[in-house]
Amino acid sequence: MPYRDAEPAVDEVVDSYDVSVSKGAEVMALFGALSGCCLVALAVSVVVGTPPGMAPWVWTLPCAAGVLAVPAIALFRHRRRKLLIVRTGRRLRLVVGSMELQFPLQLSGDQLVRHTHGLPMHHLHLKLVDADGRGILLTEVRGAAHGAEDEWFTAVAPSRPVPSFGVSGLGDAVKVRDRVIALNAENG
């Protein structure tokens, strides 16, 4: 078959995971919490009764909740990304937004325990770096009920700073690690 008749290589999505940019999480949570506080104050006013001094201003509570919810929703939508593992012919790539890493990938990571109100919160970090030195850092927070991840890495490999993303689902960092190890082994 002549080269002109050959089919162009088609991108095939091997795996897909929801991730989000780590930057902006605190601001998003602040706007969401303030919006929720306004709704709770409104509910209390409706159920218990509005204090006389506040009665003329009760209508501002749902308005404030809506105004505060808009930036929270906008930040949430702006932070979302998809982590894709894409096969084009025999070539494999890991794609997050405009970041593209070529397989095989080097893996490293660590697991930290931070106590929040006396409860251990396990922070998993997974660093993926390609041969050109481009990389990403995936972070997952697991609560006390889920505990530490067995057989996790013990240290993040030093390199230049890389973009950080939080994984959305519980266990997604482990799934990404296992999938990348399998694809590294498959593709030598």
Secondary structure, DSSP 8 states (H G I E B T S, - for coil): --GGGS----EEEEEEEEEEESTTHHHHHHHHHHHHHHHHHHHHHHHH---TTTGGGTTHHHHHHHHHHHHHHHHHHHHEEEEEEEEETTEEEEEETTEEEESS-EEEEEEEEEEETTEEEEEEEEEEE-TTS-EEEEEEEE-TTT---TT--SB----S---EEEESSTTHHHHHHHHHHHHHHHT-
